Amino acid sequence: MTTMTQTAVRPRPAIRPRIAARSGLFLFIVANVAAVTMLFFAAGPSDNVLIGVGRLAGLYGALTMAFQLLLVARLPWLDRRLGMDRLTGWHRWTGFSLLWTLLAHLVFIVFGYARVEDNGVVDEFVTMVTELEGILRAVVAFALILLVGAVSARFARRRLPYETWHFLHLYIYAAVVLAFSHQIALGGSFASSPGAEAYWWAVWGVALGSVVAGCVVLPLARNLRHRLKVVAVVPESHDVVSVYMTGEHLDKMPAKAGQFFLWRFLTRDRWWQANPFSLSAAPDGRTLRLTAKAAGDGSASLRSLKVGTRVFAKGPYGAFTTMHQRKADALLEEISGDVVVLYRVRDERDAVLLPELRGLAQARGAVVHVLSGPSNPAGPHGPVLGAHSLRRMVPDVRNRDVFVCGPPGMTSATLRGLRELRVPNQQVHAERFRLTA
């Protein structure tokens, strides 16, 4: 579904939330890289160049690992401004950086000490693992990181259920503990001065504290407060179902139209499954609703949910909200004004919730177009969501905010059309609600 809006510009912050978050993270990274570099040289570089490079790579690897934990935490302040798509992309590239820095640390250290000891590389590696405190823990940590990296590769990720992929990713926490203990045991920079030791304790404390707060404390606190449960399961069509939930103090839940949760329905056969579904109605302080098509085992089993089933919801996630608008409020349930909604379906019978959508549009002065049929029909207008079709339906599209939500293929096709029409990037908002990079 694509929503396009054009209304009077309302006052906006001097710095857009996304730019502020990106700039803040960039400055945070630069400052810590500079601090690590200064601490390294303050400790006194090694006489052997290879060993010195290896040690510096190891420090950068430790800093990268700590930053990765900060991204994993999905802290609300960052998630609302960057969105899970961008955080997942950062997570992926940070993972690549971590692998290369740790590999460089291992290779340069082993080759450096092999030269100093006038020993073979393999023999030196075996000696270090068997005789030096902390080396074996570092090797195990590196092996665990390699395992997590392997299951994150595209060819492996497509073949693994999300639950399996997520469980294997938990090994990264064991790798963190092992790597940190290795740094304490052998890190010259760590113990070179009270300031260096305080710095590294602060880095790891902030990183691990963020994970505990974002992944454990906050979800548990919210679920204990709101106590969600299913109150209705409504079939919308032969393969689409809506699940309504209620709870306590829902007017205090910080959820916005356009966001999504990781939902766990606490039944005997599916309590361990977490499925991402976006809200299909703006939170009203009384109920939450998700609407899903039976595209997999998780969504297909929603029909069998019983009224009263307890729900554990992790979130809300996503930056697909009016926080990032450039013109004015742009999600249909939060605006009145000149809004055009393009509802893309394969067949008009698949247009679930259409009466509700049209009712909202009428109440808010919006226009709804239902687009059905094949993706690339023969004819003068080209693809349904191509540049020619978009310009025909919304001639002033370049002057509007555009919110795009849907399956990856539809989203990509719409974004291509918008690029061809040269719609400014800051006015295009899309999120694919990915859990993996």
FIDREN-983729 format. One record per residue (C-alpha): residue in three letters; y, x, z. Coordinates in steps of 0.5 Angstrom, whole numbers, padded with zeros to 4 digits, always signed. Each point is the difference from the previous one (the first is absolute). Example, Ala and Ser with C-alpha at 12.3 -4.5 7.8 and 13.67 -1.06 7.14 Angstrom:
2
ALA-0009+0025+0016SER+0007+0002-0002
# end
This chain:
437
MET+0000+0000+0000THR+0007+0003-0002THR+0006-0003+0003MET+0007+0002-0002THR+0007-0002+0003GLN+0007+0001-0001THR+0005-0003+0005ALA+0006+0003+0003VAL+0000+0007+0003ARG+0000+0000+0008PRO+0002+0006+0004ARG-0005+0005+0000PRO-0001+0006+0004ALA+0003+0007-0002ILE-0007+0003-0001ARG-0005-0004-0003PRO-0006-0001+0005ARG-0005+0004-0005ILE+0005+0006-0001ALA+0001+0000+0007ALA-0007+0001+0002ARG-0002+0005-0006SER+0006+0004+0002GLY-0002+0000+0007LEU-0007+0002-0001PHE+0002+0005-0005LEU+0005+0003+0005PHE-0005+0000+0005ILE-0005+0004-0004VAL+0005+0005-0002ALA+0002+0001+0007ASN-0007+0001+0003VAL-0002+0005-0006ALA+0006+0004+0002ALA-0002+0000+0007VAL-0007+0002-0001THR+0002+0006-0005MET+0005+0002+0005LEU-0005+0000+0006PHE-0005+0004-0005PHE+0005+0006-0001ALA+0002+0000+0007ALA-0007+0001+0002GLY+0000+0006-0004PRO-0004+0000-0007SER-0006+0003-0001ASP-0001+0008-0002ASN-0005-0003-0006VAL+0004-0004-0005LEU-0006-0005-0001ILE-0001-0001+0007GLY+0007-0002+0001VAL+0000-0005-0006GLY-0006-0003+0003ARG+0003-0001+0007LEU+0006-0003-0003ALA-0004-0005-0005GLY-0004-0002+0006LEU+0006-0002+0004TYR+0003-0004-0006GLY-0007-0003+0000ALA+0000-0002+0007LEU+0007-0003-0001THR-0002-0004-0006MET-0006-0002+0004ALA+0005-0003+0005PHE+0004-0003-0005GLN-0006-0003-0003LEU-0001-0004+0007LEU+0007-0002+0000LEU-0001-0004-0007VAL-0007-0002+0003ALA+0003-0004+0005ARG+0004-0005-0004LEU+0006+0000+0005PRO+0003-0007-0001TRP+0007+0004-0002LEU-0003+0004-0005ASP-0004-0006-0003ARG+0005-0005-0001ARG+0005+0005-0003LEU-0005+0004-0005GLY-0006-0005-0001MET-0007+0001+0001ASP+0000+0002-0008ARG+0004+0006+0001LEU-0003+0002+0007THR-0006+0000-0003GLY+0002+0004-0006TRP+0003+0005+0005HIS-0006+0000+0004ARG-0004+0002-0006TRP+0004+0006-0002THR+0001+0002+0007GLY-0008+0001+0000PHE+0000+0004-0006SER+0005+0005+0003LEU-0004+0000+0006LEU-0006+0002-0004TRP+0003+0006-0003THR+0004+0002+0006LEU-0006+0001+0004LEU-0004+0003-0006ALA+0005+0005-0001HIS+0000+0001+0008LEU-0008+0001+0000VAL+0000+0005-0007PHE+0006+0004+0002ILE-0002+0001+0007VAL-0007+0002-0002PHE+0002+0005-0005GLY+0005+0003+0004TYR-0005+0001+0006ALA-0005+0003-0005ARG+0005+0005-0003VAL+0002+0002+0007GLU-0007+0001+0003ASP-0003+0003-0007ASN-0005-0006+0000GLY-0003-0005-0005VAL+0004-0006-0001VAL-0007-0004+0002ASP-0002+0004+0005GLU+0007+0000+0003PHE+0000-0008+0000VAL-0006+0000+0004THR+0002+0005+0005MET+0006-0004+0001VAL-0003-0007+0001THR-0006+0003+0005GLU+0005+0005+0004LEU+0007-0003+0000GLU+0002-0006+0005GLY+0002-0006-0004ILE-0002+0002-0007LEU-0006-0004+0000ARG+0004-0006+0002ALA+0005+0002-0006VAL-0005+0000-0005VAL-0003-0007+0002ALA+0007-0003+0000PHE+0001+0003-0007ALA-0007-0003-0002LEU+0002-0007+0003ILE+0006+0000-0004LEU-0004+0002-0006LEU-0004-0006+0001VAL+0006-0005+0001GLY+0003+0003-0006ALA-0006-0001-0004VAL-0001-0007+0002SER+0007-0001-0002ALA-0001+0002-0007ARG+0001-0006-0005PHE-0007+0000-0003ALA-0003+0000+0007ARG+0005-0005+0003ARG-0002-0005-0005ARG-0007+0000+0002LEU+0001+0000+0007PRO+0001-0007+0004TYR+0007+0001+0004GLU-0004-0001+0007THR-0004+0007-0002TRP+0006+0003-0003HIS+0004-0001+0007PHE-0006+0002+0004LEU+0000+0007-0003HIS+0007+0001+0000LEU+0000-0001+0008TYR-0003+0007-0001ILE+0007+0003-0001TYR+0001-0001+0008ALA-0006+0004+0001ALA+0003+0005-0005VAL+0007+0000+0004VAL-0003+0001+0007LEU-0004+0006-0003ALA+0006+0003-0004PHE+0004-0001+0006SER-0005+0004+0005HIS+0000+0005-0005GLN+0007+0001-0001ILE+0001+0001+0008ALA-0006+0005+0000LEU+0003+0004-0005GLY+0006-0002-0002GLY+0005+0006+0001SER+0006-0004-0002PHE-0002-0005+0005ALA+0000+0004+0006SER+0005+0005-0003SER+0006-0003+0005PRO+0001-0006+0005GLY+0004-0003-0006ALA-0005+0001-0005GLU-0005-0003+0005ALA+0004-0006+0001TYR+0002-0001-0007TRP-0008-0001-0002TRP-0001-0004+0006ALA+0005-0005-0002VAL-0002+0000-0007TRP-0007-0002+0001GLY+0002-0005+0006VAL+0005-0004-0005ALA-0006+0000-0005LEU-0005-0002+0004GLY+0004-0005+0004SER+0003-0003-0006VAL-0008-0002-0002VAL-0001-0002+0007ALA+0006-0005+0000GLY-0001-0002-0007CYS-0007-0001-0001VAL-0002-0002+0007VAL+0005-0002+0005LEU+0005-0004-0005PRO-0006-0004-0003LEU-0003-0001+0007ALA+0006-0003+0003ARG+0002-0004-0006ASN-0007-0004+0000LEU+0000+0000+0008ARG+0007-0004-0001HIS-0001-0004-0006ARG-0008-0002+0001LEU-0001-0002-0007LYS-0005-0005-0002VAL-0002-0004-0006VAL+0002-0008+0000ALA-0002-0002-0007VAL-0003+0003-0006VAL+0002-0004-0007PRO-0003+0001-0006GLU+0006+0000-0006SER-0005+0001-0006HIS-0007+0001-0001ASP+0001+0008+0001VAL+0006+0000+0005VAL+0001-0002+0007SER+0006+0000+0005VAL-0001+0002+0007TYR+0005-0003+0005MET+0000+0004+0007THR+0004-0001+0006GLY+0001+0003+0007GLU+0005+0001+0005HIS+0008+0003+0000LEU-0001+0000-0008ASP+0008-0001+0000LYS+0000+0007+0003MET-0005+0003-0006PRO+0004+0005-0004ALA-0003-0002-0007LYS+0004-0002-0006ALA-0001-0003-0006GLY-0004+0005-0005GLN-0003+0004+0005PHE-0008+0000+0001PHE-0005+0001+0006LEU-0007+0003+0001TRP-0004-0006+0002ARG-0006+0001+0004PHE-0003-0007+0002LEU-0004+0001+0006THR-0007-0003-0002ARG-0007+0003+0001ASP-0001+0002-0007ARG+0007+0002-0002TRP+0004+0003+0006TRP-0001+0007-0002GLN+0004-0002-0007ALA+0007+0001-0001ASN+0003-0003-0006PRO+0007+0000-0003PHE+0003-0007-0002SER+0008-0001+0000LEU+0003-0006+0003SER+0000-0006-0005ALA+0006-0003+0004ALA+0006+0002+0003PRO-0002+0000+0008ASP+0003-0006+0003GLY-0001+0002+0008ARG-0006-0005+0000THR-0005+0002-0005LEU-0002+0006-0005ARG-0004-0001-0006LEU-0003+0004-0005THR-0003-0002-0007ALA-0005+0004-0003LYS-0005-0001-0006ALA-0007+0002+0000ALA+0000+0007-0003GLY-0005+0003+0005ASP-0004-0001+0006GLY+0005+0000+0005SER+0005-0005-0004ALA-0006-0004-0002SER-0002-0001+0007LEU+0006-0003+0002ARG-0002-0007-0001SER-0006+0000+0005LEU+0005+0002+0006LYS+0000-0005+0005VAL+0006-0003+0004GLY+0001+0004+0006THR-0002+0006-0002ARG+0004+0006+0003VAL+0004+0005-0005PHE+0002+0007+0001ALA+0006+0001-0004LYS+0003+0007-0001GLY+0007+0000-0003PRO+0004-0002-0003TYR+0000+0005-0005GLY+0004+0001-0007ALA+0008+0001-0002PHE-0001-0006-0005THR+0006-0004+0004THR+0007-0001-0001MET+0002+0006+0004HIS+0000+0004-0007GLN+0004-0005-0004ARG+0006+0002-0004LYS+0003-0007-0002ALA-0002-0005+0005ASP-0006-0003+0004ALA-0005+0000-0005LEU-0007-0003+0002LEU+0000-0008-0001GLU-0001-0002+0007GLU+0006+0004+0002ILE+0005-0002-0005SER+0004-0005-0004GLY+0004+0002-0006ASP-0002+0002-0007VAL-0007+0002+0000VAL-0006+0000-0005VAL-0007+0000+0002LEU-0005+0002-0005TYR-0007-0002+0002ARG-0006+0003-0004VAL-0007-0003+0000ARG-0005+0001-0005ASP-0001-0008+0000GLU+0005-0005+0002ARG-0006-0003+0005ASP+0001+0007+0003ALA+0007-0001+0002VAL-0002-0002+0008LEU+0006-0002+0004LEU+0004-0002-0006PRO+0003-0006+0003GLU+0002+0003+0006LEU+0003+0006-0004ARG+0004-0006-0004GLY+0002-0003+0006LEU+0003+0006+0003ALA+0003+0002-0007GLN+0003-0007+0000ALA+0003+0000+0007ARG+0003+0007-0002GLY+0003-0001-0007ALA-0005+0005-0003VAL-0004-0001-0006VAL-0008+0001-0001HIS-0003+0002-0006VAL-0008+0000+0000LEU-0003+0005-0005SER-0007-0001-0002GLY-0004+0002-0006PRO-0003+0007-0002SER+0004+0006+0002ASN+0001+0003-0007PRO+0001-0006-0005ALA+0001+0000-0007GLY+0007-0002-0002PRO+0007+0002+0000HIS+0001+0001+0007GLY-0005+0005+0002PRO-0003+0001+0007VAL+0001-0006+0005LEU+0004+0005+0004GLY+0002+0005-0005ALA+0008+0001-0001HIS+0001-0005-0006SER-0003-0005+0004LEU+0004+0001+0007ARG+0006+0001-0004ARG-0001-0007-0003MET-0002-0003+0006VAL+0006+0003+0004PRO+0005+0003-0004ASP+0004+0003+0005VAL-0006+0004+0004ARG+0004+0006+0000ASN+0005-0003+0005ARG-0005-0003+0005ASP-0005+0003+0005VAL-0007-0001-0002PHE-0006+0000+0005VAL-0007+0001-0003CYS-0006-0002+0004GLY-0007-0001-0003PRO-0006+0004-0003PRO+0001+0007-0002GLY-0001-0002-0007MET+0005-0005+0000THR+0005+0004+0004SER-0001+0006-0004ALA+0002-0004-0007THR+0006-0003+0004LEU+0003+0006+0002ARG-0001+0003-0007GLY+0004-0006-0003LEU+0005+0001+0005ARG+0001+0008-0002GLU+0000-0002-0007LEU+0006-0005+0002ARG+0003+0006+0004VAL+0001-0004+0006PRO+0002+0004+0005ASN-0005+0003+0005GLN+0003-0002+0006GLN+0000-0007-0002VAL-0007+0000-0001HIS-0005-0001+0006ALA-0007+0000-0001GLU-0006+0001+0005ARG-0008+0001-0001PHE-0002-0001+0007ARG-0005+0006-0001LEU-0003+0003+0006THR-0002+0006-0003ALA+0003+0005-0005
# end
